[in-house]
Amino acid sequence: MDCSELIKLFLKKRIMKSNFVFAFLLMIVLLISSCGDSKKSNRNTATTGMVIIACCETLRPVLESEVEVFSATYDQADIIMKYVPESEAFDLLFKDSVSAIFATKKLTAKEIAMFNKKSLFPEQAKLAVDAIALIINHSNIDSFLTVNQVRGILRGQITNWKQINPKSKGGDIQVVFDNQKSSIVSYFVDSICGGQVDSKVMSAMTHNTDVIDYVSKNKNTLGFIGVSWISNRMDSLHLSFNRKVRTVAVSESEVADADNSFKPFQAYLVDGLYPFARDVYYIGVEPYHGLATGFSNFMASDNGQRIILKSGILPAIAPTRLVHVRSDF
């Protein structure tokens, strides 16, 4: 029986005694209130309720697309993404402020044991492979870099573009990251430079979009950014990037050239040819399979992986296309 039928039932009884009037009116108010907007369910299941998930802003473009499609499919689900530096996302998880995060590294054995002591058993699932793109100003002709040169720049050993290319018209190199606490900074400091960097040569903005804008206006800048932020959504083959900046091709050889250098295209992530890539994980500590788990399962599904594919990064499960472009047409 719905709310309107219940109200009619009460009205038909015609309760006229004064000592029942207040109770009768209160009952009507409660019934009318329960007939209001019930689009969002208070019950937290795999497809209903509300959940807050923390994530590094580097992954924001793909996660916004995932949330949009998931919410349209399950209209009783309310997923709130909290975009913070990755170190803060882990802090929120450890403090039980959120029950799930998306991150570019897994929990350590020590961290898992810490949750186990609280009778929480983390679920970790690889969902994608993200690439870090190196971007330069359009006036910069130095579109090839080696991994060793990038390492030398961050350590302060290479300070001028002429050290990269004697014919370069550039001056002193300025390095710009998205955020000083971002996962991109951690990746290059720890994984590429072994903790040995010169902090004086590194500066940080606030958002990924700030890096794009800054590089587009400053010719000597080398920017570091998540590839999904510069992927051309109009290019279904993902063979081009944001036109405001140029994307650097990177080589693991001693000398970079057109044959051994690769840009962060999905096909080169599949083959492992682009060197600056890292896995993306869902990490959840829900005591039961709730909305966060349901959302991560959706991202791992065929539809969720196709959304990742369209974002410009590499899905962990679904295949991607390798397109060979012939130059003789």
N, C-alpha and C positions, 0 to 999 in steps of 0.2 A: 504494500500500500504506500503510495507516495505522499508527500507533504500536503498537497492540496486536498486529498481525500481525507486525511486525518483532521484537517481544519474543518471540513464540512461535517464530519462526524461529531466533533465537539459542538458545532453550532446547532446541529439538529437536536441535541440534548436539552437546549434552552435552559441552562442552569441559571436560575433567577435568584436563589437565596443569597443574601448579602455576604454571609460568611464564606461563600465559595467564589465570590467575584474576583478577589485578588489572585487566588490560585489559578482560576480560569484564564485571566489575562496573562499571567506569567507563562502558562502553558502555551498560549497562542504566540507570545513573543519568541519563545524558544523554538517552536515549530517553524515560524517564519524565518528565523535566523538560520536554521538548518537547511532551509530551502535556497539559501543564497548561493554564491559562486563556489562550487565544490570541484572546480577544474583540477586543482592541485590536491593530491591526496596526502594526508598526514602519515599514512602507513608507508614505511620505508621498505621497499622490495627492490628487485632487480630492475623494475621499470616504473616505479612510483616513489613519491616522497621528495625529499630535498637533501642534497649533499654538497659540501664544499671541498673542492680538490685544489691543491696547490701545485704550481708548475712554473718553471722558468719561462720568461717571456720569449726566449728564443723559439719556442715551439708554439707560440700563440696562433699564428695563421692556421695551422692544421687543426689545432684543438677547437678553435672557434667554429670551423667548418663541421667538425665531428659533433659538437654540442648542438649546433643548429639542426642538423639532420636527425639526431637522436631525439631532441625535444619535439620536433615535428611529428616523429613517429610515435612517441609515447608522451602524450600531452599532459599526463599527470606526473611527469618527472621534472624536477627543477634542479639543474646542475649549475652550480656557481663556481666558476674558475677563478682562483686567486693567483694572479701573475706576480711572482716575486723572484728575486735571485735564487738560484738553485740551493745555495747553502741555507737560505731562510726557509725554503720549502722543506728541507730535511729537519730543520729545527722545529717547525710546526708539527711535523709528523712525530718527532720524538716527544714533544710536549703534549701530545694527544689533542692538539688544536684542530687537526684535520685527520681523517681516517685513510686518506690516500693522496699520493702525489704522482706526477710524471717526471722522470729524471733521466739523465744520461749516464748514470752509474747505478749499480746495484748496492744493496745493503751489505756491509761486511758481516763476517761470522759473529763478531762481537756485538754488532748492532742487532742482529737477529736474536742472539741470546738475551739481550736486554728486553726485547719485546716478549720473548718466551716466558721470562720471569713474571710478566704481567698477564700471562695466559693468552697472549696474542701471538698468532702464527702468520707472519707476513706472506702475502702472495706476490710473486714477482714474475712479470711476463714481458718478454721482448715484443714490441709492437712495430718498430720502424728503425731505420738507419738514417740519421741526420748527418748533413755535411756542413762544414763551416766554410763559407765562401770568403775569399780575399778580394776586396774591391778597390779600384783606383779611379782617379779622375780621368775623364776622356782625353785630356791633353797629355797624359802620361803614356809613353810608348813602351814602357817596360811591362809587357803583359805576360811574361814568363818568369817564374821564380822557382828555385829549388827548395827542398825542405831545409837544407843546411843554410841557405840564405835567409829564410824566414827565421830560423833559430838564431842566426847571427844578428839579425835586426833586433829581435826581442832581448838579446843579451847585451846589446849596445856595441857590438863589434862592427856592425855595418850601419853607418849613420847617414850616408848620402846616396842618392840614386845613381850617381856616377860610379860608385863601387859595384853596383849591379851591372851597369852598362856604361862604358866610357862615353858613348854617344848620347847618353841621356841628357835632356834639357832640364831635368828636375834638380832640386836642391836637397836640403836636409829632410830626411824621412820623418814624418810624423805618424805615429801608430795610434789608432783609435779603436777601442772596443765598445760594446754596447752598454756594459755596466761593470763596475769594478768587482762586483761579487758574482758575476754571471758564470754559467757553466762553460762558456767559451774561454774566459780568462783562465779558469781552473784547468781546462783541457790543455791549453798551450803551455802554461806554467809547469804543470805536472807531467803530462804525457810527451810533450815535444821538447821542452827545455830542461827536464829533469830538476825543476825547482830553481834553476839558475837563470834569472832574468834581471834586467836593469829596469827597475820601476820608474826611473826618471824618463825613459823613452816611451813609456806607455801611459796613455790617458784614456779616460772612459766618459761616455755620454750617459744618458739615462735610458734611452730606448733604442731599439734597432733602427727605427725610422730616422732617428737623429743621426746615426752613423751614415746612412745613405745620403741625407741632405748635406752633411758636413763634407763628405768625400766629393760630392758633386760640385762643391764650391771651392775646394782647396786642392790644388794640383799636386802637392807633395805628400798627400795623405795615403796611408795604407790602412784600409778598414777591415775589420773582422766581424762577420755577421752570419746568422743562420740562413741557410740557402733558401728556405721557404719564404723569407722576407723579400727576396729579389726574383723569385720565380715568376715567369710571365704566364699568368693564368689564361691568357688568350691563345697561348701556344700549346696545343694538345699533345705535341710530341716532346715538350720541354727541352727544346734546343736553343732557347734564347732566354735572356734575363732582363731585368729592369734596365731601361735605356738611359736612365739618369747617370749610371756609372758603368765602368768596364769591369768584367770579372777576370781575375788572374788565373792562368793555367799553371798548375804546380807539377814539378817533376821530382822524383826520388833519385834521379841521376845526379852526377856531379855538375853537369852542364845542362841547362834547360833549353830545349828547342821545341819546334812544333810537333815533332814525332814522338817525343817522350814526355810531353807535358799534357795534363788533363784538367779540364774544368769540372765542377761538381755536378755533372749530369747524372741522372739516375743510372744509366747504363754503366758508367764508370764506377759507381758505387757497388753495383752487382759484381763487377770483376775485381773490385778492390784496387783499381788503378788510381783513384783519387785518394791521396793520403790522409786528408784531414776529415775523417768520418768517425762517428761514434754511435753506439746503439741507444735507442730510446726505450725506457722501461716503464711499465705501470707497477707501482709498489703500493699495496693496500694492506691495511691492518684491521679491516672490519671484523668484528667478532662473529658476524654471520654474513651470508651473501646478500648484501644490500644494493643500493643504487650505484655506488662506486664500482662494485664488482660487475654489475649489469652493464655499465657504461664501458668498462674495459673489455668485456666480452663482445660488445658491439664493435669496438674498434678492431678487435681481432677477427671479426667476421668478414665475409666477402665484401659487404657494403662498406664497412669501416675501412678495410684495407684499400678499397678503390678510392675513397676520399683521401687517404694518405698519398696514394699514387698521383692524384690530381694536384696535390699541394706542392709537388716538386721534390719531396724526399722519398726515400725508398721504403715501401711496405715490407714488413718482416716475412709475410706469408705469401701474399698474392704476387704473381709474376709480373715483371715489367717488360716493356718492349725495347729491343735493341735495334735502333734504326741506323742504317748506313746511308749517308748522304753522298751521292756521286757528284763530282765537280765538273763532269764533262757534258752536262745537260745544258 
